Amino acid sequence: MDYSNPILGAGDLELKRCVKQWNAHPHFEWCWAFDSHSTASARRYIAEAKVESKYKEVLQWCWEMYGPSIDLEIWLDWRRRIDTLFSLKQQKEGEVPENLIPNKHWCWQSKRDMHPYRIYLKGQKELSMFYLKFNS
């Protein structure tokens, strides 16, 4: 599969594989980081507006494709709570009520000081669907 940038100009959108040092690992394998790298203030403002618009478009598509999700920090807190309430055996046997399980296909991370906007995808299947939508 071609992992070239499908929807924004070079440098605005970057596909990254989640590594062990990231909070999203091992729950999510892929991360789309939306950022503008322009240094000139006027150009940066325009680039950031474009990036934010594209981020919102992809968020909406994920929401429609995989259902509602939540910010990564909340997702991780929710996941930790499930891990404390239910054993691994209970989780594997499906004894966790569906309404307690956060969306396992995707979540997002709002822009923060350290990080650009990010969208996390579970695995290859979700990444392939993303490419079908935005690389055609």
Residue, then its C-alpha position, 0 to 999 in steps of 0.5 A: m500500500d502507498y503510504s504517501n500523503p493522500i489529502l493535504g500538501a506535503g508536511d501538513l499531514e503525516l502518517k505515523r506508526c504508534v510506538k511503545q512510548w506513545n500513550a495510544h500504543p498498543h490500542f491503536e497502530w496508526c496516527w494521522a498527525f495534522d500540522s502546518h510547518s510554515t514559519a511565516s506568520a501569515r502563511r502559517y495562519i492560512a496553513e493552520a486554517k486549512v489543516e483544521s478544516k481538513y482535520k474536522e472533515v476527517l473527524q466527521w468521516c471517522w464519526e460516520m464510518y466507525g461511530p462516536s469516539i472520544d479524545l485519547e486521554i478520556w479514552l485511556d482513562w475509560r480503558r483503565r477503568i474497564d481494566t480495573l473492573f473486569s479481569l482479562k478473562q472477563q474481557k476476552e469472554g465478552e462479559v464487559p457491557e457494550n456501553l462501557i467499551p470505548n470505540k476500539h476503531w478510532c479516537w482523536q487528540s485535540k491540538r496541544d502545545m506538544h502535539p498537533y491534531r491527531i487521529y488514531l486508527k486501530g489497524q490496517k483495516e481502518l487505515s485501508m478504509f481511510y485511503l479508500k475515502f481520501n486517496s481516490 
